[in-house]
């Protein structure tokens, strides 16, 4: 399969009054057509910043200093606003965290989707658009009459489904889902996840799924990247990473996730807090919280970077040294 | 290893809830005479023993938080009995019958931890004042005692050294630390019973476990009982000895945590369990389908609220006299 998205050495920082915040550091990954790619990490690790860079929607003070983003052969970094409009929604669409609260309260849901369709595909007629909206609503498990309702008439789960329909409205090739179920309870989350999976299979879409919940990532993705302090510390096929996590941070994440399956075990908490990205970090950014750091890890001149640890599986140099056993 | 197994659960009930009902009246509109009644909590029974944690799980809107609010008298209940063990008279007392002094006593013994540590702490107060406030209200000890108590409790919840935190404001500390402050403020009263309303759902995964472990350790040390409200069964399993499953204002199943997860009987419990993501990419989860409308109809057609005891302290609602939910 060919790559639909190729991100190479992407580096982005936010310029603030206190100095530069290195939110995304030298990130490289590819997403194949039809593949689900997961990005996991705790808040502030740069997950959402990566998503914003992919759509070139980063905040005004967010500056990409290096790297390239190739989507379907087109370079997105430095592309003009006009050309970007054709990529956004037609090529890549995004479901934000809590997006269900972003509906305009005084316009019917269907009309808001129609607005996006008109903008991106002026030639299609109103009846064609309506037909498509009904089709999309059925696809995400909503009754087509829901498009004639106002946002306050829909429950949280229904609004989130409608958001997914909106994201699909212009036939994108890649959908970015940024914590799409965080504000919902487990049963609704389960329904939304199933809906996303079905739609993805049905339309052969590529998916980038961003979450802090490693259990959801395990279910949704073929390949994952674990992010810490703005860098990818481990990347590989989901099964492989879960079976033999190489980075100490990945292990900590797995050890701190409660499950209803298997024997009830004592979970290990991860002490400390992620480092502030405003200070330059030399050496391993995880070593202050690492449960088993070696003397080498604490050495600030240690060279960082991903090395191959398995088939398609890469982890940070520092940790792949200590966790060989 | 069972983390809860080491906890001493006494045989005495600390709190007993019998047929608790909380209805809300919703008017049909400005000029409408029709009043609709929302049955947020519709006749639930449970009891919590001293030192035990009971998990209350269910979807948003099923009445979990309303139950908690009725229990600690934040919302007056519509009907039903709540009995609380009075350690002075050494017997169960109904909260309807206690006098003002008894009520103060009751409030000392029952505290609440809220979901959002960003909203439940006063941004203009220093941490010392925030944690000290309950002592001021209940007029416990003199100023020096109170300050010592604050320092002591900060150490207990792992905010060390305490001197670094006393004069800080909530915005100067992280989310995990803020939730520790909420816990400190709750535990400074040395309560017997703490209601926790999704205390970790706003926190990051890595911080979540340390807060949960802290709460488990404190429960053991101080012999506190918890009513732990959550929608995540994996969290409930980790935190609680027993779990009660709520659906539309009713408890449909209640059992020991492991028993409930391994041997669920009510279809709604099965649905809930089948919707929890498993952190294992090879595990193929199968959704257990439930027709909510049908379930709701069966429940409202069979207002008989008797729970069937199926052994091992496992109770399940019997909405249908024919034993609809129990396959024999």
Interface residues (C-beta under 8 A of the other chain):
Chain A: X42 X43 X156 X184 X185 X186 X187 X188 X189 X190 X193 X194 X212 X213 X214 X215 X216 X218 X219 X221 X238 X239 X242 X252 X253 X254 X256 X257 X258 X259 X260 X261 X264 X265 X266 X267 X268 X269 X270 X271 X273
Chain B: X1 X2 X3 X59 X60 X174 X176 X204 X205 X206 X207 X208 X209 X210 X212 X213 X231 X232 X233 X234 X235 X237 X238 X258 X261 X271 X272 X273 X274 X275 X276 X277 X278 X279 X280 X281 X282 X283 X285 X287
